């Protein structure tokens, strides 16, 4: 069944908790829901559109003059398996962390480091979510969705997903023209932990032996100590990406700032910690109106109460401008700005 609403309030549908309305809101549970909605409401076809997961990566600057499509497909299904791996199909509307919890309960390895990331599973391949040394691209097998040009179902294999750091085919070339309906993951039945992230292994040991439950607990502990709970302070996780620069540029900065964290990516490139630069530039805890730089993780911008999208955006622009002046580094937003 589809649900079509007019002038829909999005405040509860974006984790920044920004009040903005959508001209149309369409919630669907299947491909046929979408085709039925469009056949019954042909005026929707020419509207600009935005696919909404759980709104954990969106910043609305104004009301949305178009249609917001919200896939609500549920279900976690074990498909093929052998002695080593299991293929699991997960509906786009499944809350990501519910699936991570399911994997831990079912003793399947591969996504425990991605515990507690807000959002729905449909957004996972779009954003190629990542944390604590693991990226979604390492476990996604294929993505099923609706091609909005042909209105046919389409399956896109991992090799064609063009995954990169917080980027994919879905975020770039297929933007606005594809709705993820389910994601197929390959999880491992055999233990294989990724404890490279600084301090993770010792945090796991605080809970006891290294096992799936304890890794998940440690990740949750680390996340909650640094990242604000969106139900308390609206936020969208990291506002900016960590910039990727040439090794030469990184070396130059390292000479000026010996304690700057630099992660070598090989092939002549390095990643810099944007949060470190923002803190170093003195922005941690700094407010602009009702928006603020989080006082425990400077890469995160929070809504202190009744912030508007424009306040959050203005603060981000001030920060980016200042980082450019101070470090000669251009920060790129991770959050998708709408409006
Ligand atoms: N740092 C500071 N001050 C800060 C923030 C960070 O000095 O205010 C330093 C830290 O001490 C550390 C380095 O910067 O040396 C990196 O910080 P951290 O490990 O907290 O991670 P991050 O690079 O800021 C990235 C992801 C997060 C992910 C963490 C852990 C991006 C844009 N962000 O943040 O993902 O949880 O690593 O893997 O890549 C997200 O995408 O929304 C997100 C939260």
Boltz pocket constraint, residues with backbone or C-beta under 6 A from the ligand:
constraints:
  - pocket:
      binder: B
      contacts: [[A, 130], [A, 131], [A, 132], [A, 133], [A, 226], [A, 227], [A, 236], [A, 237], [A, 238], [A, 239], [A, 240], [A, 241], [A, 242], [A, 261], [A, 272], [A, 273], [A, 274], [A, 275], [A, 276], [A, 277], [A, 279], [A, 284], [A, 294], [A, 296], [A, 297], [A, 298], [A, 299], [A, 334]]
      max_distance: 6.0
